[in-house]
Amino acid sequence: MTTYLINHLRIPNGIPKAESLRYLESVEATFKPYGGRWLAIDAPVEVREGAWPGSVVLMEFPDRRTAVEWYESPEYQSILHLRTDNTISDLIFVDPVGPDFTSAQWAREIRATLAAGS
């Protein structure tokens, strides 16, 4: 099942440092062998609720295992500091819901779990 990487990215003072640009110049070579691909990068967001300073990076990987293998790979770990030392990031991996998912069924499952615990 596809896994998505979401990075809430903030660049201090809004101007990338040279190290951040080196990261961008190097990162594709680390994730392409793992089937990773860009879906959005430095995409401006339209905030409808709450606050979201910064931009978003969205990537896709074939599955969670492969995404984690990429993140933990020596190739990526060797450049990771170029991003983490120069930006503020909240980075997560998330799997999509299945094709038959409904929020109503999910609510029923939660209600059943709550009732069983009472």
C-alpha positions, 0 to 999 in steps of 0.5 A: 500500500502506498505511503506518503511523506508529509513535511511541514517545512519552515525556512528561518527568515524565508531564505534558504541557506547554501546547505539547504540547496545542497540537500535539494541537489542531492536528495533525489538520488537517495529516494529514486532507488526506493521508488519515491517521487515528488507530489508537491515541494515547497507548495504554498498552502491555503489555510482554512482552519488553524495556522500553518506557517511555512510550506508543505512537501509531499512525497509518495513511496510504494509502501511504508517499509520502503519509505522507512528503508529510504529514510534510514539508508546511509545515503539519506542519513549522510545528507539529512543534517543539511535539512534538519540543521537549516529548516524547521520540519515536522515530517511524518509517514502516513498510509492512506485509508483502504478503498472501502473506508467510510467515516461512518463505519469508522465511527461505528467501530469507535462506538463499539470499542467505547461500549466494550470498555464501559 
